[in-house]
């Protein structure tokens, strides 16, 4: 993969400039070789298993340093989760979650019947966000513990958080290309919300895509709505490109 060392961005980029930039970097980064030992990503583990429960486990623990995330996920007994076996997660702790909390969350996923059906019912009767809320409620119902660490991990329904990890999980599940898994059918790609993180937030502001200064759900929706003007059927295909541009510091602030 050939990386542009530093992108020259006009002070006020035109829509055509932004469209060409994102399209070029979509084709550059949305390839199977864009996830590697040199550029690791939790999606790589999700791709190895191709299972929605493992994908959700990977997505929700995707906070912090990417190599710390990968080390943690690789230490977990994810095969038992795929096989729905009653087993312990072999990892001891990760940042805000101790061993007991991780075990409880691991078991709660094993005890869930169908993540897809829970999401799809509420998505069809409401919205994508309502589907996320339904999954959060399902996980809380299956937990034995009620702790700050688990509340951080799963998130709080009906708040104004950008829900980055949940929206990333849905991108993995709904889209299908060289990166995303496309395991869940019947959900419109155009309904997806950008998994806004610090990298995509900064890059979106620099490109003039995002005017909002607060990192919240409204900011994620604002960027998503702009991306729909570039591709109304698959706007979130540009997410990984935005993320890599920010992560690799290809543009200055």
N, C-alpha and C positions, 0 to 999 in steps of 0.2 A: 504494500500500500504506500503510495506517495502522498505525503502530507505537505500542504502549503505551510511554510514556516511562519508566515504572518500575513493575514488578510488585510488588504487596504480597503477600509470602509469609509465611504463619503460621510461627511458630517450629518447630512440628512439623506439617507439612502432612499431611492425611489422604489416603488413596489416592484417594478421590473427587475431592479438590481437584487432585491431581496429574494424574489422568485427564482432568479437564475442561480443565486448563491446557494439557496437551500436545495434546489433540485440537483445541482452539481454535487453537493456534499451528502445528499441522500444516496446517490449512486456510489459515492466514495465509501461511505461508512456502513450502509446497509448490505453488507456482504458477510459471508460466513467467516472470512479471515479477519474481520474487524474485532472479533473477540478472540484473544490469544493470551498466552502467558505474559506477554509484554503489556497487553491492554486487557486485563481481566474484567469480567462483569458477571454478576449473579445470574443473568440470563443464560450464560453458558451452562450452568448447573441445571437450570430449569429445562434447557434444551436436551440435556443428556437423559433426563427422566421422562419428559413429556407427560406430566401428570399435574392436574390443576392444584391438588393439595400441596405438592412439593413446590410448585411455582408460587403459591401464596406464601408458604413458609419462607422461601427465598426473598420474595418481594418485601414482606413486612420486616424482615431483618436487614433490609438494605438501607441502613443509615450508618453514617460514620465513614471511616477510611475504607476504600474499596478492598484493599488487601486484607484488612482485618475482617471485613465481611466475608471474603472468600475463605479465609482460614477457618472462621467459625462454621460456615456452611459445610465445608469439607470435613469437619470433625463430627458432624451429625450423622446419625444412623438413618439416612433418608430412605433407604431401601425398605425398611419396615413400614414407613409411612405410605409408600407406594403400594405395598402389599396388604395394607390395613391390618398389620399385625400389632398386637399389644406388646409394645416394647419401649424401652427407655431411649430417649435421645442421648447420645453419648457425650455431647458437649457439656461442660461444667457451667459456663456462664457466658454472657455477652453483654457488655456495657451496662445498660439499665435493667437487664433481666438476669436474675440469679438462676442457679440450677433448678430449684423447685418450680419457679415460674416457667422456665423453658419446658420442663417435663409436663407441666399442666397444659400449656399451650399445644405441645406436641400431641398429647392424648386427646385434647379437644378436637383437633383436626381429624384424628383417627375416628372419633365418634360421630363426626358429621356425615350424614347420609349423602347429600349431593349439594356441593357448592353451586353448581350450575343451575339447578332447578330453583333453589332459593333466590338466586340473583335474577334469573329470567322472569319468574313470576312477578317480582316487584318492578323490574325494568319495563315489562310490557304494560303493567297497570299504572305505572308512574313515570319514572325516568331512570337514567343511568345512576344518578346519585341515590335515588331511593333503593336501587339494587345494592349499592355499596352499604347503605345503612342496614339493609336486611341481613347482609352477610356479617356485619359487625354484631348485630343483635344475636345472630345464630351462634357466633363464637363465644360471646359472653354467656349465653345460656349453657354452653357445654363446659365452661370453665368451672373448676372447683374453688379457685382462689379469686379474690378481688383485690388486686394490688396496683400500686402506682406504675410499676414496671409493665404489667400486662395492659393497663389502660393506655400507656404510651405506645405499646406495640400495636394494638388493635385500632386505637384512635377513638375519638368521641363522636358519635352520630350528632347530626344537626348543629355542628359548629362551622365556622367559616375557614377551617383549615383547607389548604389546597389539595389535601389527600394524595400527595405525590405517590406514595408507595402503592396505594389502592389503584390509582389510575394507571400506574406502570403495570401492575398485575393484569388489569383489564386490557391494556395494549397488547401484552403478551398473549392473552387468551383469545382476543377477537381478531387481530391482524394476523396475516400469514404471509411471510416472505422469507428471505434468507436468514432473518433474525427471529421474528415473532412466530409463535407456535400455531395460532389459529385453531385451538382445541374447541372453542365454544362457537356454536353456529347460531344464526338467527338474530344476531346483534349487529346493528348498523355501525360500520366503521366511522361514519360521520357523526355518531353520537358520542364518540370517545372524547375525553378531556385530556389535555396535555398534562403529563406528570411533571408539574413545575417543580424544579429544584433550584438550588442556588446558581448552578451553571446556566440553565435555560432561562432563569429569571434575569440574570445579568446580560446574557447575549440578546434576549428579546428587547430589553431596554435599550441596549446599544444600537440595535437595528431600527429602533423606533416602532417595533411591533407592539410593545407594551408601554403605555403611558402611566399606568397605575404604579404607585411607589410602594404600596403595601403588599407583602408576600402573603396572599390568601387565595381563597377559592375564586373570588371575582377576578383576580389577576390571571389565574389559570384559564378561566372562561374567556377572558379578553384575548389572550394569545390564541386560544383554540378557535375563536371566531374569526380572527385574522387569517389563520391558516386555512380555514374553510374557503376563503376567497382565492386561495392558490390551488386548492384541490378540494372540491366540495364533497367528494365521495370518500376520500382517505386523508383527511387533514393531518392526522397525528403521525403519518409516515415520516414527517420531518423531525420528530422528537429526538431520535438517536443522533441525528446530524447536529441539531442544536446543542445537545448534551456534549458530544465529542468536541465541537468547536469551543465550548466553554471550558471543558475539562483540560483540553490540551493547550488552552490559552492562545488560540489562533488569532484572536482579535484583542486589541487593548480596550480597556474600560473607557 
